[in-house]
């Protein structure tokens, strides 16, 4: 299982908008279209 992670470097660590985690690529793409078209999320394995 993987998750997609986006870090907004213009926000402070701990700010609610500093990090976004998406369950899948479709969710990330939809959010980017509406909120940050130039943004990129990186895929990471979810550890169990």
KASUL-V404582 format. One line per field, one symbol per residue. phi: phi as a letter, one per 20 degrees, with the letter a starting at -180 (. if undefined). psi: psi as a letter, one per 20 degrees, with the letter a starting at -180 (. if undefined). burial: # if it has 9 or more other C-alpha atoms within 8 Angstrom, else .. A space follows every 50 residues. Layout:
# KASUL-V404582
phi: ???
psi: ???
burial: ???
This chain:
# KASUL-V404582
phi: .ccdccdefedfgnfgefcccdfbffffgfffgecbgefcddecfeed
psi: qrqppppoiiqqpiqhjgpppqhrhggggggghhhmhirpqqpqqpq.
burial: .#####...........##..###..##..##........#.......
